[in-house]
Amino acid sequence: MKRLHIHIGVENIGQAIPFYSALFGAKPVKTKPDYAKWLLDDPRVNFAISTRASKKGVDHLGIQVDDNGELDELRGRLKSAALPVFDEGETVCCYAKSDKTWVQDPAGVAWETYRTMEDAQIFAEKSVSAESACCTPETMGTPNCCEPSEKTAGCCG
């Protein structure tokens, strides 16, 4: 089953968690000093916030799936439309190990399609001190694209 993913960059995680908990009527399923995630069923959404995003507000969107068949279907749909996709593959990001593919919409918003396999104890495979840790279409094909830079945006899982 698919779930819409929304990742919001926030300035203060301590103020944002109570706000979104009140808005959703639910506590986050995962919290870290720099990250929180809600898995809601009504609406069906994976909503994440972090202080690691490159900008405040909507950082990126996505579609989370439960199994490889759904991920293959989404990847096939993007590739058959000849959209410029970036297959990141298996990665650790946002305290989770996931398999991801990225695409950018015409407005420049990064979208990820992904399946999360398991929780991780670190934010990303790269240094936890990095300001942001994951590739987005802004850095597709760039060597060392996951290294911290002004163009590297956050991610979520």
C-alpha positions as CSV (number, residue, x, y, z in Angstrom):
1,M,0.0,0.0,0.0
2,K,1.3,3.4,-0.9
3,R,1.6,6.4,1.5
4,L,2.2,10.0,0.5
5,H,5.4,11.4,2.1
6,I,6.0,15.0,3.1
7,H,9.2,16.3,4.6
8,I,9.2,19.8,6.2
9,G,12.3,21.6,7.2
10,V,11.8,23.3,10.6
11,E,13.9,25.7,12.6
12,N,13.0,24.3,16.1
13,I,12.2,20.7,16.5
14,G,11.0,21.2,20.1
15,Q,8.3,23.7,18.9
16,A,7.4,21.8,15.8
17,I,6.6,18.4,17.4
18,P,3.8,19.7,19.7
19,F,2.3,21.7,16.8
20,Y,2.1,18.8,14.4
21,S,1.1,16.4,17.2
22,A,-1.9,18.7,17.9
23,L,-2.7,19.1,14.2
24,F,-2.7,15.3,13.6
25,G,-4.1,14.3,16.9
26,A,-1.2,11.8,17.2
27,K,2.3,11.7,18.6
28,P,5.2,11.0,16.3
29,V,6.3,7.3,15.8
30,K,10.0,8.3,15.7
31,T,11.7,11.2,17.4
32,K,15.4,12.2,17.4
33,P,17.0,15.5,18.5
34,D,16.9,16.7,14.8
35,Y,14.0,14.6,13.4
36,A,10.4,13.4,13.9
37,K,8.1,11.3,11.9
38,W,4.3,10.5,11.9
39,L,2.8,7.6,10.1
40,L,-0.9,8.6,9.7
41,D,-3.7,6.4,8.4
42,D,-6.2,9.3,7.9
43,P,-4.9,10.8,5.7
44,R,-2.5,8.0,4.8
45,V,0.8,10.0,5.0
46,N,4.4,9.7,6.2
47,F,5.0,13.2,7.6
48,A,8.5,14.0,8.6
49,I,10.2,17.1,10.0
50,S,13.8,17.8,10.5
51,T,16.3,20.6,11.2
52,R,18.6,19.1,8.6
53,A,16.7,20.2,5.5
54,S,18.4,22.8,3.3
55,K,15.4,25.1,3.6
56,K,12.5,25.7,5.9
57,G,9.0,24.6,4.8
58,V,8.4,21.9,2.2
59,D,11.8,20.3,1.5
60,H,10.6,17.4,-0.7
61,L,7.6,15.0,-1.2
62,G,7.4,11.3,-2.0
63,I,5.6,8.1,-2.2
64,Q,6.5,5.4,0.3
65,V,5.6,1.8,-0.6
66,D,5.5,-1.4,1.4
67,D,7.2,-3.9,-1.1
68,N,9.6,-4.2,-4.0
69,G,6.8,-4.8,-6.5
70,E,5.2,-1.4,-5.7
71,L,8.6,0.2,-5.9
72,D,9.3,-1.4,-9.3
73,E,5.9,-0.3,-10.5
74,L,6.6,3.3,-9.6
75,R,10.2,3.2,-11.0
76,G,8.8,1.7,-14.2
77,R,6.2,4.4,-14.5
78,L,8.8,7.2,-14.2
79,K,11.2,5.6,-16.6
80,S,8.5,4.8,-19.2
81,A,7.6,8.5,-19.2
82,A,11.3,9.3,-19.9
83,L,11.6,11.4,-16.8
84,P,15.1,12.1,-15.6
85,V,15.3,9.9,-12.6
86,F,18.1,9.2,-10.1
87,D,18.2,5.7,-8.7
88,E,19.9,6.2,-5.3
89,G,19.4,2.6,-4.4
90,E,19.9,1.4,-0.9
91,T,20.9,4.2,1.5
92,V,20.7,5.2,5.1
93,C,18.8,8.4,5.5
94,C,16.6,9.9,8.3
95,Y,17.3,7.1,10.7
96,A,16.1,4.4,8.2
97,K,17.6,2.1,5.6
98,S,15.7,2.6,2.4
99,D,15.8,1.9,-1.3
100,K,15.1,5.2,-3.2
101,T,14.6,6.8,-6.6
102,W,14.4,10.5,-7.1
103,V,12.7,12.7,-9.7
104,Q,12.1,16.5,-9.9
105,D,8.7,17.9,-10.9
106,P,8.4,20.8,-13.4
107,A,8.2,23.2,-10.5
108,G,11.5,22.0,-9.1
109,V,10.1,20.0,-6.2
110,A,12.1,16.9,-5.4
111,W,10.0,13.7,-5.2
112,E,11.3,10.4,-3.9
113,T,9.8,6.9,-4.4
114,Y,11.1,4.6,-1.8
115,R,10.7,1.5,0.4
116,T,12.0,1.5,4.0
117,M,13.6,-1.8,5.1
118,E,14.5,-1.1,8.7
119,D,15.3,1.6,11.3
120,A,18.9,2.9,11.5
121,Q,20.7,4.5,14.5
122,I,22.2,7.3,12.5
123,F,20.6,10.0,10.4
124,A,22.7,9.1,7.3
125,E,25.6,7.0,6.1
126,K,27.6,10.2,5.9
127,S,28.9,12.1,8.9
128,V,26.1,12.9,11.4
129,S,27.6,16.3,11.7
130,A,26.9,17.0,8.1
131,E,24.3,19.8,7.7
132,S,22.3,17.6,5.3
133,A,23.0,14.1,4.1
134,C,21.0,12.9,1.1
135,C,21.0,13.3,-2.6
136,T,18.1,15.0,-4.3
137,P,17.6,15.8,-8.0
138,E,19.5,19.0,-7.4
139,T,22.7,17.0,-7.1
140,M,21.9,14.0,-9.4
141,G,24.9,12.7,-11.2
142,T,27.2,15.0,-9.3
143,P,30.3,13.2,-8.0
144,N,30.2,13.1,-4.2
145,C,26.6,14.4,-4.4
146,C,25.9,13.3,-0.8
147,E,28.7,15.4,0.6
148,P,27.4,18.4,2.4
149,S,27.0,21.4,0.1
150,E,24.7,24.3,-0.4
151,K,22.8,22.3,-3.0
152,T,22.4,19.2,-1.0
153,A,18.9,19.0,0.5
154,G,17.6,16.8,3.2
155,C,15.7,13.6,2.9
156,C,13.4,11.5,4.7
157,G,12.3,7.9,5.3
